[in-house]
Amino acid sequence: MTEEKSITAIILAGGKSTRMKTEKGLVSFRGKMIVEHVIEALNKITHHIIIVTANPAYKQFGFPCFEDEMQNKGPLGGIYTGLVHSTAQKNLVVGCDMPLISVNVLSDLVNNSSDEDVLLTEHLGKAEPLCSVYDKNCIPHFKSLLEQNHLKITDALKGLTTRVTSFDKEEWFKGNEFTNINSIDELKKYDS
């Protein structure tokens, strides 16, 4: 079992935000920026938070920010960068665009993480790799795939010890915790 203190949270904020047409993590949602909701939830789990981004605006939150080690490699490149810069063996990876993520989900993930390389979250049969726990042991495997331009995260998990977990049957699970806010329409839909 992972102790909450010994985990690093890696927020991925390197996307191109093409559908939002502006930096989605910095868009206002229910009175604060989307990424602030993510930070608030993570802060209840760990104070070791790093942000993978090339946008200097994220420095305002007071956490270390790192640009991708390998440019234009998508979310897998972001996860790899976060793992390289993390000081913890276990790392909770979360997208910057998930303002409804709950402390229950994050805490459960951290507490259920053990000796696997990846504790992969699943919701209604769909993998949620951008809200999962990754071990630093993944670094050489991910580096090799990135160098070969194999960027699909679900494919990258092949060859690693991966355990799948789901919260679908938990009483406290609402079902919207993994919602990504990627567009103005989605912002309007959930901003109530």
Backbone bond lengths (Angstrom), bond angles and torsions (degrees), N, CA, C in turn:
res aa  C-N    CA-C-N  psi(-1)  N-CA   C-N-CA  omega(-1)  CA-C   N-CA-C  phi
1 M - - - 1.452 - - 1.520 109.96 -
2 T 1.311 116.96 134.20 1.452 122.13 -179.28 1.526 110.01 -82.62
3 E 1.314 116.56 132.10 1.460 119.04 174.06 1.521 107.70 -79.13
4 E 1.327 116.59 137.51 1.458 120.22 -174.96 1.516 111.88 -58.00
5 K 1.347 117.16 -34.55 1.464 119.96 -178.09 1.521 111.96 -64.88
6 S 1.326 117.55 -27.56 1.459 120.67 -171.04 1.530 113.25 -93.78
7 I 1.313 116.76 16.00 1.465 119.47 -179.17 1.523 109.86 -112.99
8 T 1.323 116.12 145.93 1.461 121.40 173.44 1.527 107.84 -105.96
9 A 1.318 115.38 139.75 1.462 120.37 173.94 1.520 107.76 -99.33
10 I 1.315 115.54 130.56 1.463 121.96 179.73 1.526 107.70 -113.85
11 I 1.322 115.93 115.33 1.466 120.60 177.26 1.520 108.08 -95.88
12 L 1.323 116.23 123.18 1.459 120.75 178.28 1.524 108.93 -90.62
13 A 1.329 116.04 116.27 1.463 121.22 -179.20 1.531 109.79 -132.17
14 G 1.324 114.87 39.94 1.461 118.86 -175.71 1.510 114.80 -107.71
15 G 1.340 117.19 4.76 1.460 119.39 -177.45 1.512 112.74 -67.01
16 K 1.320 115.17 164.43 1.469 119.86 -177.59 1.524 112.64 -83.57
17 S 1.336 118.06 -11.38 1.475 122.92 178.50 1.524 112.35 51.90
18 T 1.335 117.08 41.09 1.466 120.34 -175.40 1.529 112.73 -65.37
19 R 1.332 117.36 -38.23 1.469 119.30 -179.22 1.528 112.09 -74.49
20 M 1.335 117.52 -32.53 1.467 120.84 179.76 1.524 110.75 -80.34
21 K 1.329 116.78 -25.00 1.461 124.06 -179.75 1.537 113.14 67.02
22 T 1.306 116.96 10.83 1.459 123.72 172.50 1.525 106.72 -155.99
23 E 1.315 117.82 166.51 1.468 121.41 -177.41 1.526 110.26 -60.29
24 K 1.342 117.02 106.43 1.470 119.85 -169.10 1.518 114.28 -64.70
25 G 1.309 118.47 -33.62 1.458 120.17 179.55 1.521 113.10 -64.78
26 L 1.328 116.62 -21.83 1.466 121.46 -176.61 1.523 112.97 -99.99
27 V 1.326 116.68 4.05 1.467 121.36 178.37 1.524 109.31 -77.08
28 S 1.321 116.56 143.68 1.469 121.28 -179.79 1.529 110.85 -72.88
29 F 1.340 114.92 135.62 1.459 122.28 -179.26 1.523 107.35 -147.72
30 R 1.317 116.71 117.73 1.469 121.42 -179.65 1.536 112.65 50.89
31 G 1.328 114.93 44.63 1.459 120.30 172.29 1.513 117.38 89.07
32 K 1.331 117.78 -4.47 1.467 119.93 175.09 1.522 109.12 -148.62
33 M 1.316 116.20 170.41 1.460 119.36 -179.90 1.532 110.27 -67.39
34 I 1.332 115.15 147.79 1.473 120.46 -178.58 1.530 110.84 -50.98
35 V 1.327 116.95 -47.63 1.466 119.91 -176.70 1.528 111.84 -65.32
36 E 1.323 117.80 -25.97 1.470 119.82 178.49 1.527 111.05 -65.46
37 H 1.333 117.34 -35.02 1.471 120.64 175.75 1.535 109.57 -62.42
38 V 1.340 115.67 -41.87 1.470 121.13 179.69 1.538 109.68 -64.43
39 I 1.330 116.07 -46.11 1.470 121.25 -179.46 1.527 110.50 -61.49
40 E 1.329 117.23 -43.39 1.469 120.67 179.43 1.527 111.89 -57.67
41 A 1.336 115.96 -45.33 1.466 119.85 179.52 1.531 110.55 -65.63
42 L 1.330 117.15 -44.53 1.465 121.09 -178.68 1.524 111.89 -65.28
43 N 1.327 116.56 -36.27 1.470 121.40 -178.80 1.518 112.49 -61.24
44 K 1.332 117.03 -22.12 1.462 120.58 178.07 1.530 111.07 -81.00
45 I 1.326 116.11 -11.51 1.466 122.07 -179.06 1.531 110.65 -104.00
46 T 1.328 116.35 -43.72 1.472 121.37 -176.60 1.524 109.42 -155.33
47 H 1.323 115.14 151.29 1.472 119.46 174.31 1.528 110.19 -99.08
48 H 1.327 116.22 0.64 1.464 121.08 176.81 1.529 108.07 -92.17
49 I 1.323 115.68 93.12 1.462 121.56 -177.59 1.525 108.13 -124.09
50 I 1.334 116.36 134.01 1.464 120.68 171.95 1.523 107.68 -127.94
51 I 1.315 115.19 153.12 1.462 121.11 -178.57 1.525 108.24 -120.29
52 V 1.336 115.94 127.56 1.462 121.05 176.58 1.520 106.64 -96.12
53 T 1.334 115.64 110.33 1.461 121.31 -175.83 1.521 109.95 -163.66
54 A 1.323 115.41 154.72 1.465 120.86 172.10 1.524 109.92 -102.50
55 N 1.338 116.41 -2.49 1.462 121.26 -175.81 1.537 109.59 -90.84
56 P 1.352 117.67 115.13 1.466 119.72 -177.91 1.527 113.74 -64.74
57 A 1.325 118.65 -15.16 1.470 121.56 179.66 1.529 111.46 -61.64
58 Y 1.325 117.59 -24.70 1.473 120.12 -179.60 1.527 112.61 -72.80
59 K 1.329 117.31 -13.69 1.472 119.98 178.96 1.525 111.53 -66.20
60 Q 1.350 117.41 -20.34 1.468 121.10 -178.75 1.532 112.60 -59.88
61 F 1.329 117.94 -19.62 1.461 120.40 -176.72 1.527 112.85 -85.53
62 G 1.340 116.22 -6.87 1.454 120.28 173.09 1.518 116.05 83.90
63 F 1.331 116.89 13.48 1.471 120.11 178.75 1.528 109.37 -108.99
64 P 1.336 117.45 154.36 1.469 119.35 177.48 1.531 110.64 -60.73
65 C 1.322 115.71 135.31 1.475 121.97 178.31 1.527 108.58 -117.69
66 F 1.328 115.58 137.15 1.464 120.66 -178.38 1.521 109.96 -130.99
67 E 1.323 115.76 135.03 1.465 120.14 173.70 1.519 108.61 -80.36
68 D 1.341 115.23 155.60 1.464 120.13 -179.13 1.526 111.74 -53.76
69 E 1.326 114.70 135.30 1.460 121.09 175.49 1.531 110.46 -64.75
70 M 1.330 116.12 -35.99 1.470 122.68 176.25 1.519 106.65 -125.40
71 Q 1.304 116.73 122.35 1.464 121.35 -174.09 1.536 112.72 -72.89
72 N 1.330 114.46 149.51 1.475 122.88 173.31 1.525 113.70 56.29
73 K 1.325 115.85 43.90 1.467 120.52 179.45 1.529 111.66 -114.52
74 G 1.333 117.45 13.37 1.460 121.08 174.20 1.515 113.19 67.74
75 P 1.344 115.95 -163.69 1.469 120.53 -177.62 1.527 113.96 -59.63
76 L 1.327 117.64 -34.64 1.469 119.11 178.85 1.524 109.84 -61.57
77 G 1.330 116.48 -40.25 1.461 120.91 176.53 1.518 111.53 -63.05
78 G 1.331 116.17 -36.01 1.458 120.78 178.07 1.515 111.78 -67.91
79 I 1.322 116.28 -42.77 1.473 120.37 178.15 1.528 109.38 -62.06
80 Y 1.329 115.75 -45.82 1.467 120.80 179.08 1.530 110.73 -57.78
81 T 1.326 116.86 -46.85 1.465 121.56 -179.93 1.522 110.69 -60.06
82 G 1.327 116.08 -45.20 1.455 120.00 178.78 1.515 112.24 -60.19
83 L 1.329 116.04 -43.83 1.476 120.38 -179.90 1.527 111.01 -63.71
84 V 1.335 116.65 -40.34 1.468 120.86 179.94 1.534 110.73 -60.99
85 H 1.337 116.62 -39.12 1.471 120.58 -175.52 1.526 113.97 -91.29
86 S 1.305 117.73 -7.68 1.461 120.90 179.99 1.520 110.97 -76.54
87 T 1.325 115.47 147.28 1.465 120.02 175.89 1.533 111.24 -99.15
88 A 1.350 116.84 -2.53 1.468 121.13 -177.94 1.524 110.84 -102.04
89 Q 1.313 115.82 152.04 1.472 120.06 176.39 1.525 110.56 -70.73
90 K 1.343 116.55 -41.68 1.468 122.05 -178.54 1.525 109.41 -103.33
91 N 1.332 115.65 137.99 1.454 121.41 -173.07 1.521 111.15 -137.66
92 L 1.309 114.53 126.44 1.455 121.87 179.43 1.520 107.50 -93.48
93 V 1.335 116.55 112.84 1.465 121.46 -177.93 1.525 109.16 -98.41
94 V 1.345 115.70 129.98 1.464 121.39 -179.29 1.524 108.55 -139.36
95 G 1.335 116.61 140.67 1.462 120.77 174.92 1.517 110.70 -73.68
96 C 1.331 116.75 152.17 1.467 121.30 -178.99 1.523 112.15 -74.70
97 D 1.338 116.53 -6.91 1.471 121.18 -171.43 1.528 112.57 -110.18
98 M 1.347 116.54 28.19 1.471 121.59 -176.41 1.528 110.09 -118.20
99 P 1.336 118.78 68.33 1.466 120.85 -173.06 1.525 114.93 -69.10
100 L 1.334 117.81 -13.50 1.463 120.37 -178.00 1.528 112.40 -96.51
101 I 1.332 116.28 4.17 1.460 119.88 179.99 1.527 108.99 -58.88
102 S 1.324 116.20 137.09 1.465 119.01 -175.21 1.523 111.76 -106.07
103 V 1.319 114.47 153.07 1.463 120.73 175.94 1.529 109.57 -60.90
104 N 1.344 117.63 -34.87 1.470 120.84 178.41 1.523 111.34 -57.46
105 V 1.334 116.59 -46.85 1.468 121.02 -179.88 1.525 109.77 -63.07
106 L 1.329 116.27 -49.61 1.462 120.75 -176.19 1.529 111.13 -63.12
107 S 1.325 116.83 -45.23 1.457 121.60 -179.29 1.530 110.69 -63.62
108 D 1.325 116.12 -42.37 1.462 120.85 179.31 1.529 110.81 -62.59
109 L 1.316 116.52 -42.30 1.464 120.84 178.06 1.524 110.63 -59.98
110 V 1.323 115.74 -49.60 1.463 120.41 -178.27 1.527 110.53 -61.49
111 N 1.327 116.47 -45.38 1.465 120.01 -176.16 1.524 113.29 -71.78
112 N 1.320 117.82 -23.59 1.468 120.80 179.70 1.519 113.46 -93.51
113 S 1.307 116.09 -7.18 1.456 120.38 179.44 1.525 109.07 -72.70
114 S 1.339 116.30 136.11 1.470 118.74 177.35 1.519 110.51 -137.21
115 D 1.335 117.94 -115.98 1.464 118.47 -172.19 1.532 113.77 -97.06
116 E 1.327 118.13 8.09 1.467 119.32 177.65 1.534 110.34 -75.90
117 D 1.339 116.15 157.77 1.467 120.50 175.74 1.528 110.23 -70.54
118 V 1.325 116.33 -40.28 1.468 121.23 -178.49 1.523 109.21 -136.55
119 L 1.335 115.81 129.08 1.459 121.43 168.79 1.519 104.67 -102.60
120 L 1.334 115.04 102.17 1.460 122.38 -172.09 1.519 111.06 -93.56
121 T 1.316 115.99 124.35 1.456 121.09 176.99 1.521 109.41 -79.24
122 E 1.336 114.58 143.23 1.466 120.74 177.31 1.524 107.47 -132.89
123 H 1.327 115.95 141.94 1.468 121.11 178.62 1.520 108.38 -136.49
124 L 1.328 116.38 120.28 1.469 122.60 -177.26 1.530 111.70 51.76
125 G 1.335 115.46 40.98 1.465 121.36 176.85 1.521 114.74 80.69
126 K 1.340 117.78 0.93 1.469 121.17 -178.79 1.523 109.14 -107.64
127 A 1.328 116.04 131.05 1.468 120.86 178.88 1.524 110.44 -66.54
128 E 1.323 115.62 142.12 1.475 122.53 177.45 1.537 107.81 -122.34
129 P 1.357 117.08 71.57 1.463 119.12 -174.67 1.527 113.91 -67.34
130 L 1.349 117.19 -16.45 1.461 119.10 178.93 1.526 112.17 -94.37
131 C 1.318 115.59 23.04 1.465 122.37 167.01 1.528 105.68 -151.82
132 S 1.321 114.63 68.90 1.461 121.70 -174.38 1.523 109.14 -146.12
133 V 1.326 116.36 170.73 1.460 121.51 -179.66 1.530 109.52 -107.60
134 Y 1.337 115.33 129.71 1.464 122.34 -178.96 1.528 109.77 -120.90
135 D 1.318 115.46 136.77 1.450 122.41 176.72 1.531 108.90 -89.00
136 K 1.328 116.04 149.91 1.471 119.17 177.28 1.534 112.01 -60.95
137 N 1.340 116.98 -18.94 1.471 120.25 177.00 1.530 112.08 -58.56
138 C 1.328 117.57 -18.37 1.472 121.66 -178.91 1.529 112.46 -72.97
139 I 1.324 118.27 -17.17 1.470 121.38 -171.18 1.530 113.49 -53.78
140 P 1.347 120.88 -54.32 1.469 118.72 -177.01 1.521 112.86 -62.96
141 H 1.322 117.00 -38.24 1.474 121.42 179.22 1.531 110.35 -63.28
142 F 1.334 116.26 -48.34 1.465 120.11 -179.65 1.531 110.73 -65.02
143 K 1.321 117.01 -39.13 1.469 120.33 -179.83 1.530 110.46 -60.40
144 S 1.310 115.97 -45.76 1.465 121.06 179.34 1.530 111.09 -60.12
145 L 1.337 116.94 -44.43 1.468 120.47 179.85 1.519 111.44 -65.58
146 L 1.319 117.17 -42.18 1.471 121.06 179.65 1.522 110.82 -62.49
147 E 1.320 116.10 -40.46 1.474 120.21 179.30 1.526 111.25 -64.31
148 Q 1.334 116.14 -28.33 1.477 120.38 177.91 1.532 111.91 -92.55
149 N 1.333 115.97 2.64 1.466 122.53 -179.08 1.526 113.92 65.21
150 H 1.323 116.63 28.02 1.466 121.71 172.14 1.527 106.31 -91.26
151 L 1.334 116.90 101.74 1.459 120.62 -166.02 1.523 115.14 -109.34
152 K 1.323 118.53 -5.78 1.461 120.14 -177.39 1.533 109.79 -75.32
153 I 1.332 115.80 121.92 1.465 119.70 -174.16 1.523 111.60 -62.04
154 T 1.319 117.61 -44.98 1.472 118.71 -176.68 1.534 110.97 -62.46
155 D 1.345 117.63 -34.12 1.469 120.20 174.82 1.528 110.63 -69.79
156 A 1.340 115.90 -34.55 1.469 120.91 -178.04 1.525 111.71 -65.07
157 L 1.327 116.99 -22.24 1.467 120.02 -178.50 1.522 112.11 -75.63
158 K 1.338 116.54 -18.54 1.465 119.64 175.89 1.528 107.61 -66.22
159 G 1.285 116.57 134.22 1.455 119.79 -177.75 1.524 112.48 94.37
160 L 1.345 116.14 -2.97 1.463 120.93 175.81 1.524 108.57 -115.82
161 T 1.322 116.52 158.03 1.457 120.43 173.89 1.526 106.67 -80.06
162 T 1.325 115.85 107.26 1.464 120.86 -176.16 1.522 109.43 -119.51
163 R 1.324 115.24 131.89 1.455 121.42 174.73 1.512 107.38 -117.34
164 V 1.321 116.79 137.38 1.466 122.11 -177.35 1.524 109.43 -101.38
165 T 1.333 115.66 137.96 1.458 120.96 175.94 1.524 109.06 -131.46
166 S 1.327 115.71 147.46 1.468 121.34 179.45 1.516 109.13 -133.61
167 F 1.325 115.32 146.48 1.466 120.95 177.92 1.523 110.98 -108.75
168 D 1.307 117.36 5.47 1.469 121.94 -172.37 1.530 113.17 -55.02
169 K 1.332 118.00 -31.15 1.472 120.18 -176.00 1.523 113.08 -96.28
170 E 1.326 116.99 -2.06 1.471 120.10 179.80 1.527 109.78 -72.61
171 E 1.314 116.62 138.09 1.463 121.12 -179.37 1.522 112.66 -60.69
172 W 1.334 116.73 -35.21 1.462 120.85 -176.32 1.518 113.23 -81.28
173 F 1.338 117.61 -9.82 1.466 120.68 -174.99 1.527 110.74 -78.56
174 K 1.335 116.51 122.73 1.466 121.20 -177.77 1.523 112.43 -86.16
175 G 1.340 116.63 -27.76 1.462 120.08 -179.64 1.516 114.22 98.81
176 N 1.351 116.93 -9.58 1.469 118.62 179.79 1.532 111.87 -108.67
177 E 1.321 116.91 5.95 1.468 120.96 -175.06 1.526 113.66 -60.87
178 F 1.334 117.52 -28.49 1.463 120.08 -176.84 1.532 112.72 -96.18
179 T 1.321 116.56 9.70 1.473 120.73 -178.15 1.523 110.43 -62.27
180 N 1.338 114.90 127.37 1.465 121.36 173.69 1.520 107.85 -96.27
181 I 1.313 117.04 134.31 1.467 121.28 174.74 1.525 106.32 -97.58
182 N 1.333 116.24 102.04 1.465 121.48 -174.62 1.517 114.29 -110.55
183 S 1.326 117.72 -12.26 1.465 119.89 -174.80 1.523 109.96 -144.72
184 I 1.320 115.88 165.60 1.471 121.37 177.52 1.528 109.66 -60.60
185 D 1.340 117.46 -39.48 1.467 121.18 179.06 1.529 111.27 -60.34
186 E 1.337 116.52 -44.84 1.465 120.18 178.82 1.527 110.53 -66.25
187 L 1.313 116.52 -35.73 1.465 121.50 177.83 1.515 109.84 -60.90
188 K 1.327 116.51 -46.64 1.470 121.15 179.86 1.532 111.15 -65.79
189 K 1.324 116.02 -38.74 1.461 120.94 -177.53 1.536 111.66 -62.15
190 Y 1.330 116.86 -41.72 1.470 120.18 -174.19 1.522 113.63 -100.40
191 D 1.318 118.86 -12.06 1.470 122.06 -176.81 1.525 110.64 -85.69
192 S 1.323 115.43 70.24 1.463 118.62 -179.99 1.511 110.40 -139.55
